[in-house]
């Protein structure tokens, strides 16, 4: 029984890094920064923080790349700027 607990502890430690692990902290910081630039609708910021070879399943039921991901907000922003203002 003791052997199993020892092996189990060693196994889980190797899979679950510490919350203070620099890789975990860097990933959380990058995720926070990406969230901030998305909320600010900073298209250039999102593009600079996104992998150039990204592929995602879009809500339009297609696989899209970075060009399409960045192009959609640009098109929306352009179309909205042409709407009459009150």
DSSP file (Angstrom, degrees, kcal/mol; ACC not computed):
  #  RESIDUE AA STRUCTURE BP1 BP2  ACC     N-H-->O    O-->H-N    N-H-->O    O-->H-N    TCO  KAPPA ALPHA  PHI   PSI    X-CA   Y-CA   Z-CA
    1    1 A X     >        0   0    0      0, 0.0     4,-1.9     0, 0.0     5,-0.2   0.000 360.0 360.0 360.0 -41.8    0.0    0.0    0.0
    2    2 A X  H  >  +     0   0    0      1,-0.2     4,-2.1     2,-0.2     5,-0.2   0.872 360.0  54.9 -65.3 -35.6    2.8    2.4    0.9
    3    3 A X  H  > S+     0   0    0      1,-0.2     4,-2.3     2,-0.2    -1,-0.2   0.897 106.8  50.9 -63.1 -41.2    4.5    1.7   -2.5
    4    4 A X  H  > S+     0   0    0      2,-0.2     4,-2.7     1,-0.2    -2,-0.2   0.917 110.0  48.8 -64.7 -43.7    1.3    2.7   -4.3
    5    5 A X  H  X S+     0   0    0     -4,-1.9     4,-2.5     2,-0.2    -1,-0.2   0.895 111.4  50.1 -62.6 -41.0    1.0    6.0   -2.4
    6    6 A X  H  X S+     0   0    0     -4,-2.1     4,-2.2     2,-0.2    -1,-0.2   0.926 113.5  44.8 -63.7 -45.3    4.6    6.8   -3.1
    7    7 A X  H  X S+     0   0    0     -4,-2.3     4,-2.4     2,-0.2    -2,-0.2   0.895 113.3  51.2 -66.1 -39.9    4.3    6.1   -6.8
    8    8 A X  H  X S+     0   0    0     -4,-2.7     4,-2.5     2,-0.2     5,-0.2   0.912 110.3  48.7 -64.9 -42.4    1.0    8.0   -7.0
    9    9 A X  H  X S+     0   0    0     -4,-2.5     4,-2.1     2,-0.2    -2,-0.2   0.923 112.8  47.5 -63.3 -44.8    2.5   11.0   -5.3
   10   10 A X  H  X S+     0   0    0     -4,-2.2     4,-1.6     1,-0.2    -2,-0.2   0.894 112.0  51.1 -63.0 -40.8    5.5   11.0   -7.6
   11   11 A X  H  X S+     0   0    0     -4,-2.4     4,-1.1     1,-0.2    -2,-0.2   0.935 111.7  45.2 -63.4 -48.3    3.2   10.6  -10.7
   12   12 A X  H  X S+     0   0    0     -4,-2.5     4,-2.5     1,-0.2    -1,-0.2   0.854 109.9  55.6 -68.9 -33.5    0.9   13.5   -9.8
   13   13 A X  H  < S+     0   0    0     -4,-2.1    -1,-0.2     1,-0.2    -2,-0.2   0.867 107.1  49.9 -65.2 -35.2    3.8   15.8   -8.9
   14   14 A X  H  < S+     0   0    0     -4,-1.6    -1,-0.2    -5,-0.2    -2,-0.2   0.768 116.8  40.9 -76.0 -23.5    5.4   15.3  -12.3
   15   15 A X  H  < S+     0   0    0     -4,-1.1     2,-0.8     1,-0.2    -2,-0.2   0.827 111.5  55.9 -90.1 -36.1    2.1   16.1  -14.1
   16   16 A X  S  < S-     0   0    0     -4,-2.5    -1,-0.2    -5,-0.2     3,-0.1  -0.823  76.5-155.7-105.3  98.7    0.9   19.0  -12.0
   17   17 A X        -     0   0    0     -2,-0.8    -3,-0.1    -3,-0.1     2,-0.0  -0.287  32.0 -90.3 -69.0 160.2    3.4   21.8  -11.9
   18   18 A X    >   -     0   0    0      1,-0.1     3,-2.1    -5,-0.1     6,-0.2  -0.351  28.7-120.7 -66.9 146.6    3.4   24.2   -9.0
   19   19 A X  T 3  S+     0   0    0      1,-0.3    -1,-0.1    -3,-0.1    -2,-0.1   0.723 116.5  55.9 -60.8 -19.1    1.2   27.4   -9.3
   20   20 A X  T 3  S+     0   0    0      4,-0.1    -1,-0.3     5,-0.0     2,-0.1   0.381  76.7 126.7 -93.8   4.6    4.5   29.3   -8.8
   21   21 A X    X>  -     0   0    0     -3,-2.1     4,-2.4     1,-0.1     3,-0.6  -0.431  66.9-130.1 -60.3 130.1    6.2   27.5  -11.7
   22   22 A X  H 3> S+     0   0    0      1,-0.2     4,-2.4     2,-0.2     5,-0.2   0.814 107.3  55.6 -55.5 -32.1    7.5   30.3  -14.0
   23   23 A X  H 3> S+     0   0    0      2,-0.2     4,-2.2     1,-0.2    -1,-0.2   0.903 109.1  46.3 -67.2 -39.7    5.9   28.6  -17.1
   24   24 A X  H <> S+     0   0    0     -3,-0.6     4,-2.5    -6,-0.2    -2,-0.2   0.929 113.3  49.0 -67.1 -45.3    2.5   28.7  -15.4
   25   25 A X  H  X S+     0   0    0     -4,-2.4     4,-2.2     1,-0.2    -2,-0.2   0.893 112.0  49.0 -62.1 -40.3    3.0   32.4  -14.3
   26   26 A X  H  X S+     0   0    0     -4,-2.4     4,-2.4    -5,-0.2    -1,-0.2   0.904 111.2  49.5 -66.3 -41.1    4.1   33.3  -17.9
   27   27 A X  H  X S+     0   0    0     -4,-2.2     4,-2.3     2,-0.2    -2,-0.2   0.909 112.3  47.6 -64.8 -41.7    1.1   31.5  -19.4
   28   28 A X  H  X S+     0   0    0     -4,-2.5     4,-2.2     2,-0.2    -1,-0.2   0.890 112.0  49.9 -66.3 -39.0   -1.3   33.3  -17.0
   29   29 A X  H  X S+     0   0    0     -4,-2.2     4,-2.4     2,-0.2    -2,-0.2   0.911 111.7  48.2 -65.4 -42.2    0.2   36.7  -17.7
   30   30 A X  H  X S+     0   0    0     -4,-2.4     4,-2.5     2,-0.2    -2,-0.2   0.897 111.5  50.2 -65.1 -39.8    0.0   36.1  -21.5
   31   31 A X  H  X S+     0   0    0     -4,-2.3     4,-2.1     2,-0.2    -1,-0.2   0.898 110.9  49.2 -65.3 -39.8   -3.6   35.1  -21.1
   32   32 A X  H  X S+     0   0    0     -4,-2.2     4,-2.1     2,-0.2    -2,-0.2   0.923 111.7  48.8 -63.9 -44.7   -4.4   38.1  -19.0
   33   33 A X  H  X S+     0   0    0     -4,-2.4     4,-2.3     1,-0.2     5,-0.2   0.909 110.1  51.1 -62.9 -42.8   -2.7   40.4  -21.6
   34   34 A X  H  X S+     0   0    0     -4,-2.5     4,-2.1     1,-0.2    -1,-0.2   0.906 109.4  51.3 -61.5 -41.2   -4.6   38.8  -24.5
   35   35 A X  H  X S+     0   0    0     -4,-2.1     4,-2.3     1,-0.2    -1,-0.2   0.892 109.2  51.2 -61.6 -39.9   -7.9   39.3  -22.6
   36   36 A X  H  X S+     0   0    0     -4,-2.1     4,-1.6     1,-0.2    -2,-0.2   0.911 110.8  46.2 -65.2 -42.9   -7.0   43.0  -22.0
   37   37 A X  H  <>S+     0   0    0     -4,-2.3     5,-2.8     2,-0.2     9,-0.2   0.842 112.0  52.4 -71.5 -30.3   -6.3   43.7  -25.7
   38   38 A X  H ><5S+     0   0    0     -4,-2.1     3,-1.5    -5,-0.2    -2,-0.2   0.931 109.2  48.8 -66.6 -44.5   -9.4   41.8  -26.8
   39   39 A X  H 3<5S+     0   0    0     -4,-2.3    -2,-0.2     1,-0.3    -1,-0.2   0.835 111.1  50.4 -63.9 -31.4  -11.6   44.0  -24.4
   40   40 A X  T 3<5S-     0   0    0     -4,-1.6    -1,-0.3    -5,-0.2    -2,-0.2   0.459 110.1-125.9 -83.1  -0.9   -9.9   47.1  -25.8
   41   41 A X  T < 5 +     0   0    0     -3,-1.5     2,-1.2     1,-0.2    -3,-0.2   0.912  49.6 164.9  51.5  46.5  -10.7   45.9  -29.3
   42   42 A X     >< -     0   0    0     -5,-2.8     4,-2.5     1,-0.2    -1,-0.2  -0.756  13.7-179.3 -92.9  88.8   -7.0   46.3  -30.1
   43   43 A X  H  > S+     0   0    0     -2,-1.2     4,-2.4     1,-0.2    -1,-0.2   0.892  80.6  49.7 -61.5 -42.8   -6.8   44.3  -33.3
   44   44 A X  H  > S+     0   0    0      1,-0.2     4,-2.2     2,-0.2    -1,-0.2   0.885 111.1  51.0 -64.0 -37.7   -3.0   44.9  -33.8
   45   45 A X  H  > S+     0   0    0      2,-0.2     4,-1.4     1,-0.2    -2,-0.2   0.915 110.3  48.1 -65.2 -43.7   -2.4   43.8  -30.2
   46   46 A X  H  X S+     0   0    0     -4,-2.5     4,-0.7    -9,-0.2     3,-0.3   0.921 112.0  50.6 -62.2 -43.3   -4.4   40.6  -30.7
   47   47 A X  H >< S+     0   0    0     -4,-2.4     3,-0.7     1,-0.2    -1,-0.2   0.896 109.4  50.2 -62.3 -40.6   -2.6   39.9  -33.9
   48   48 A X  H 3< S+     0   0    0     -4,-2.2    -1,-0.2     1,-0.2    -2,-0.2   0.772 113.4  45.7 -71.0 -24.9    0.8   40.4  -32.2
   49   49 A X  H 3< S+     0   0    0     -4,-1.4     2,-0.4    -3,-0.3    -1,-0.2   0.464  98.4  86.4 -95.6  -2.2   -0.1   38.0  -29.3
   50   50 A X  S << S-     0   0    0     -3,-0.7     2,-0.0    -4,-0.7    16,-0.0  -0.805  87.5-105.1-104.5 140.0   -1.5   35.2  -31.5
   51   51 A X    >   -     0   0    0     -2,-0.4     3,-1.5     1,-0.1    15,-0.1  -0.339  24.7-132.7 -60.3 137.6    0.5   32.5  -33.0
   52   52 A X  T 3  S+     0   0    0      1,-0.3    14,-0.4    -4,-0.1    15,-0.2   0.749 104.8  48.9 -66.9 -23.1    0.9   33.1  -36.8
   53   53 A X  T 3  S+     0   0    0     12,-0.1    -1,-0.3    13,-0.1    -2,-0.1   0.102  81.0 144.4-104.1  22.9    0.0   29.5  -37.6
   54   54 A X    <   -     0   0    0     -3,-1.5    12,-0.6     1,-0.0     2,-0.4  -0.319  25.7-174.4 -64.1 140.8   -3.2   29.3  -35.4
   55   55 A X  E     +A   65   0A   0     10,-0.2     2,-0.3    11,-0.1    10,-0.2  -0.995   8.8 173.6-133.8 130.8   -6.2   27.3  -36.7
   56   56 A X  E     -A   64   0A   0      8,-2.1     8,-2.7    -2,-0.4     2,-0.8  -0.947  38.4-111.1-135.3 156.4   -9.5   27.3  -34.9
   57   57 A X  E     -A   63   0A   0     -2,-0.3     6,-0.2     6,-0.2     2,-0.1  -0.804  42.9-151.4 -84.5 114.3  -13.0   26.0  -35.4
   58   58 A X    >   -     0   0    0      4,-3.2     3,-1.8    -2,-0.8     4,-0.5  -0.449  25.6-110.4 -86.5 159.5  -15.0   29.1  -35.9
   59   59 A X  T 3  S+     0   0    0      1,-0.3    -1,-0.1     2,-0.2    -2,-0.0   0.672 115.2  71.4 -61.0 -15.6  -18.7   29.6  -35.1
   60   60 A X  T 3  S-     0   0    0      2,-0.2    -1,-0.3     1,-0.0     3,-0.1   0.282 119.2-109.1 -84.5  12.7  -19.4   29.6  -38.8
   61   61 A X  S <  S+     0   0    0     -3,-1.8     2,-0.3     1,-0.2    -2,-0.2   0.853  84.2 109.2  63.5  39.2  -18.6   25.9  -38.8
   62   62 A X  S    S-     0   0    0     -4,-0.5    -4,-3.2    -6,-0.0     2,-0.5  -0.964  73.5-114.2-137.2 154.8  -15.3   26.3  -40.6
   63   63 A X  E     -A   57   0A   0     -2,-0.3     2,-0.3    -6,-0.2    -6,-0.2  -0.815  42.8-171.6 -87.5 126.8  -11.6   26.1  -39.7
   64   64 A X  E     -A   56   0A   0     -8,-2.7    -8,-2.1    -2,-0.5     2,-0.1  -0.845  13.1-143.6-123.6 157.6  -10.1   29.5  -39.9
   65   65 A X  E  >  -A   55   0A   0     -2,-0.3     4,-2.5   -10,-0.2     3,-0.3  -0.423  42.1 -83.5-107.9-175.4   -6.6   30.9  -39.7
   66   66 A X  H  > S+     0   0    0    -12,-0.6     4,-2.8   -14,-0.4     5,-0.3   0.875 124.8  58.2 -59.4 -40.0   -5.1   34.1  -38.3
   67   67 A X  H  > S+     0   0    0      1,-0.2     4,-1.9     2,-0.2    -1,-0.2   0.911 111.8  41.3 -58.0 -42.9   -5.9   36.2  -41.4
   68   68 A X  H  > S+     0   0    0     -3,-0.3     4,-1.9     2,-0.2    -1,-0.2   0.892 113.1  53.4 -72.0 -40.3   -9.6   35.3  -41.0
   69   69 A X  H  X S+     0   0    0     -4,-2.5     4,-0.8     1,-0.2    -2,-0.2   0.924 117.4  37.1 -60.6 -45.1   -9.6   35.8  -37.3
   70   70 A X  H  X S+     0   0    0     -4,-2.8     4,-1.3     1,-0.2    -1,-0.2   0.821 112.4  60.1 -77.1 -31.9   -8.1   39.3  -37.5
   71   71 A X  H  X S+     0   0    0     -4,-1.9     4,-2.5    -5,-0.3     5,-0.2   0.844  95.5  61.1 -66.9 -35.4  -10.1   40.1  -40.7
   72   72 A X  H  X S+     0   0    0     -4,-1.9     4,-2.5     1,-0.2     5,-0.2   0.944 105.9  43.6 -62.7 -50.4  -13.5   39.7  -39.2
   73   73 A X  H  X S+     0   0    0     -4,-0.8     4,-2.8     1,-0.2    -1,-0.2   0.885 113.4  53.6 -62.9 -34.4  -13.2   42.4  -36.5
   74   74 A X  H  X S+     0   0    0     -4,-1.3     4,-2.3     2,-0.2    -1,-0.2   0.923 110.4  46.5 -63.4 -42.7  -11.6   44.7  -39.1
   75   75 A X  H  X S+     0   0    0     -4,-2.5     4,-2.6     2,-0.2    -2,-0.2   0.912 113.7  48.6 -64.4 -42.6  -14.6   44.2  -41.4
   76   76 A X  H  X S+     0   0    0     -4,-2.5     4,-2.6     2,-0.2    -2,-0.2   0.925 112.0  48.2 -63.8 -45.2  -17.1   44.8  -38.6
   77   77 A X  H  X S+     0   0    0     -4,-2.8     4,-1.8     1,-0.2    -1,-0.2   0.910 113.0  48.6 -62.1 -42.0  -15.3   47.9  -37.5
   78   78 A X  H  X S+     0   0    0     -4,-2.3     4,-0.7    -5,-0.2    -2,-0.2   0.917 112.7  47.4 -64.4 -44.2  -15.2   49.3  -41.1
   79   79 A X  H >< S+     0   0    0     -4,-2.6     3,-0.7     1,-0.2     4,-0.4   0.887 111.2  51.5 -65.3 -38.8  -18.9   48.5  -41.6
   80   80 A X  H >< S+     0   0    0     -4,-2.6     3,-1.1     1,-0.2    -1,-0.2   0.846 103.4  58.5 -67.5 -32.6  -19.8   50.1  -38.3
   81   81 A X  H 3< S+     0   0    0     -4,-1.8    -1,-0.2     1,-0.2    -2,-0.2   0.721 102.4  55.1 -70.7 -18.0  -17.9   53.3  -39.2
   82   82 A X  T << S+     0   0    0     -4,-0.7    -1,-0.2    -3,-0.7    -2,-0.2   0.555  85.0 105.1 -89.4  -8.0  -20.0   53.7  -42.3
   83   83 A X  S <  S-     0   0    0     -3,-1.1     2,-0.1    -4,-0.4    -3,-0.0  -0.445  83.5-102.6 -71.5 144.8  -23.3   53.6  -40.4
   84   84 A X        -     0   0    0     -2,-0.1     2,-0.3     1,-0.1    -1,-0.1  -0.425  35.9-137.8 -66.4 141.7  -25.1   56.9  -39.9
   85   85 A X              0   0    0     -2,-0.1    -1,-0.1     1,-0.1    -4,-0.0  -0.780 360.0 360.0-102.1 145.9  -24.6   58.4  -36.5
   86   86 A X              0   0    0     -2,-0.3    -1,-0.1     0, 0.0    -2,-0.0   0.414 360.0 360.0 -96.6 360.0  -27.4   60.1  -34.5
